Amino acid sequence: MTVDEIVNWHMGFPPDMRAGVVTAEAIPELAGELRLTPGSTLLDLACGRGAYGLLIAQKAGVSLIGVDFSAQALTGAGEQAARMGVNKASFRVGGLAATGLPDASVGTVLCTDAIQLPDVPAITYSEIRRVLKPGGRAVLTSWEPLDCDNERISPRVRRANLGAGLRAVLSCRGREVPAVDRPRPAPPGAGRRNRAPIAGFGELFTQPGGTR
């Protein structure tokens, strides 16, 4: 077995799947929080090679847009889509803070373990808000430290806080945002220092244009 095949076996994925560090076990929960409906469009933000968005979109029968800064990763995502027979998928170069998508253009946003990467995370939360349609949903995962004072952990991970991040963006609208925070198992070797919560934020917008 190759190293990739061994990793996939531990993570619960098929041998040829190119996924990240979110285990296959978490995908049904992610899909459940997204509450996808027929005819909707899912944005996989910082999609990498696209595994999570493709698996969810394939099962739900929805369209997928994958956005990532790496053209090489997007090539891999396109190849995975072809292997999986996911025809309603497109991939484009873009950033966490600048997807290049129109306002209110997608019904749901998925972002797995990348929301902590920007130097100014609030800009990414604002971009998620901008591209979501009224009533849209966003589901995010992120590493958060068990010990924020542990200097061996990256400062970006030490400051990660899903609930606080999105609430800060939406506070100007005067409406509380519901959040789900359920720690999930970390990959081998990481469990002592980090936890990986899933936060689902629903019904973010109730009025056209995303206003509250």
C-alpha positions in Angstrom: 0.0 0.0 0.0 1.1 3.5 -0.7 1.2 6.2 2.0 -1.9 7.9 0.5 -3.7 4.6 0.6 -2.8 3.9 4.2 -4.0 7.4 5.2 -7.2 7.0 3.3 -7.8 3.6 5.0 -7.4 5.3 8.5 -9.6 8.2 7.4 -12.3 5.9 6.0 -12.0 6.9 2.3 -11.5 4.8 -0.8 -7.9 4.2 -1.8 -8.0 6.6 -4.7 -9.8 9.5 -2.9 -7.8 12.7 -2.4 -9.2 14.2 0.8 -8.0 16.4 3.7 -8.0 15.7 7.4 -11.7 15.6 8.0 -12.6 12.0 8.3 -15.2 10.2 6.2 -17.2 9.7 9.4 -18.0 13.4 9.6 -19.4 13.8 6.1 -23.0 12.8 6.9 -23.0 15.4 9.7 -21.7 18.1 7.4 -24.3 17.2 4.8 -27.0 17.2 7.4 -26.1 20.7 8.6 -26.1 22.0 5.1 -29.7 20.8 4.5 -29.3 20.8 0.7 -32.4 20.9 -1.4 -32.8 19.8 -5.1 -31.6 22.5 -7.5 -29.4 24.3 -5.1 -25.8 25.1 -5.4 -23.1 24.3 -2.9 -19.9 26.3 -2.7 -16.9 24.4 -1.4 -14.6 27.2 -0.3 -10.9 26.4 -0.2 -11.9 23.1 -1.7 -8.4 21.7 -2.4 -8.8 18.6 -4.4 -12.5 18.7 -3.9 -13.3 15.5 -2.0 -15.8 16.8 0.5 -17.8 18.9 -1.7 -17.9 16.2 -4.4 -19.0 13.5 -2.0 -21.8 15.7 -0.5 -22.9 17.1 -3.9 -22.9 13.6 -5.5 -25.2 12.2 -2.8 -27.5 15.2 -2.6 -27.7 15.7 -6.4 -26.9 19.4 -6.3 -24.5 21.6 -8.3 -21.1 22.3 -6.9 -18.7 25.2 -7.3 -15.2 24.6 -5.9 -13.0 27.6 -5.2 -9.3 27.3 -4.2 -6.1 29.4 -4.7 -4.2 26.5 -6.1 -4.7 25.7 -9.8 -2.9 22.4 -9.3 -5.3 21.4 -6.6 -8.2 22.4 -8.8 -6.9 20.2 -11.6 -7.0 17.3 -9.1 -10.5 18.2 -8.1 -11.6 18.1 -11.8 -10.0 14.7 -12.2 -11.8 13.4 -9.1 -15.1 14.8 -10.3 -14.7 12.9 -13.6 -13.8 9.7 -11.8 -16.8 10.0 -9.5 -19.1 10.9 -12.4 -20.1 14.2 -10.8 -21.2 16.2 -13.8 -22.6 19.3 -12.2 -19.3 20.5 -10.7 -17.1 23.4 -11.7 -13.9 24.6 -10.2 -12.3 28.1 -10.2 -9.3 29.9 -8.8 -10.1 32.2 -6.0 -9.4 33.0 -2.4 -11.1 32.7 1.0 -11.6 36.4 1.0 -12.3 36.8 -2.7 -14.2 34.0 -4.4 -15.0 36.0 -7.5 -18.6 34.8 -7.3 -21.6 37.3 -7.6 -23.5 38.4 -4.6 -26.2 36.0 -3.3 -25.2 33.4 -5.8 -25.1 30.1 -3.8 -27.5 28.5 -1.3 -24.9 26.8 0.9 -21.2 27.2 1.7 -18.9 24.4 3.0 -15.4 25.3 4.3 -13.4 22.4 5.8 -10.4 23.2 8.0 -9.4 26.4 6.2 -11.3 29.3 7.9 -8.4 29.8 10.3 -5.8 30.4 7.6 -6.4 34.0 6.5 -4.5 36.7 8.4 -7.8 38.5 8.9 -10.5 35.8 9.2 -13.3 38.4 9.5 -12.8 39.2 5.8 -13.5 35.5 4.9 -16.7 35.5 7.1 -17.8 38.6 5.2 -17.2 36.9 1.9 -19.3 33.9 2.9 -22.1 36.3 3.9 -21.8 38.1 0.6 -22.1 35.1 -1.7 -24.9 33.3 0.2 -28.5 33.8 -0.9 -31.1 34.9 1.6 -31.9 32.0 3.9 -28.5 30.4 3.0 -26.5 28.1 5.3 -22.8 27.8 6.0 -21.1 24.9 7.5 -17.5 25.3 8.7 -14.9 23.1 10.4 -11.7 24.3 11.9 -8.9 23.3 14.3 -9.2 25.0 17.6 -6.5 24.6 20.3 -7.1 23.0 23.6 -4.4 25.2 25.1 -4.3 28.7 23.5 -1.1 29.5 25.4 0.8 26.6 23.8 3.3 28.4 21.6 4.1 25.2 19.7 0.8 25.6 17.9 0.5 28.0 15.0 -0.8 31.4 16.0 -3.5 31.1 13.3 -4.8 27.9 14.9 -4.5 29.4 18.4 -6.8 32.3 17.5 -9.4 30.2 15.6 -12.9 30.5 17.0 -15.7 29.6 14.6 -18.7 30.9 16.7 -17.1 34.2 17.6 -15.8 34.8 14.1 -19.2 34.6 12.4 -21.0 36.3 15.2 -18.6 39.3 14.9 -19.4 39.7 11.2 -23.2 39.5 11.8 -23.3 41.6 15.0 -23.9 44.8 13.0 -27.2 43.3 11.8 -28.4 42.9 15.3 -29.3 39.2 15.1 -27.9 36.3 17.0 -26.5 33.5 15.0 -27.3 29.9 16.0 -24.2 27.6 16.1 -23.5 24.0 16.7 -20.1 23.1 18.2 -19.4 19.4 18.4 -15.8 18.3 18.9 -14.9 15.4 16.6 -11.9 13.1 16.7 -8.6 14.5 15.6 -6.2 12.6 13.3 -3.5 10.5 14.9 -0.9 12.6 16.6 -3.0 15.8 16.8 -5.6 14.9 19.4 -3.6 16.1 22.4 -3.3 19.6 21.2 -6.2 20.4 19.0 -9.9 19.7 18.7 -11.8 19.9 15.4 -15.3 21.2 16.0 -18.1 21.4 13.4 -20.1 24.6 13.5 -23.3 25.0 11.5 -24.8 28.4 11.0 -28.3 28.4 9.5 -30.8 30.9 8.2 -28.3 33.7 8.1 -30.4 35.9 6.0 -34.1 36.6 6.1 -34.3 39.6 3.8 -33.2 40.1 0.2 -29.7 41.4 0.0 -28.6 39.7 3.2 -30.0 42.4 5.5 -31.5 41.7 8.9 
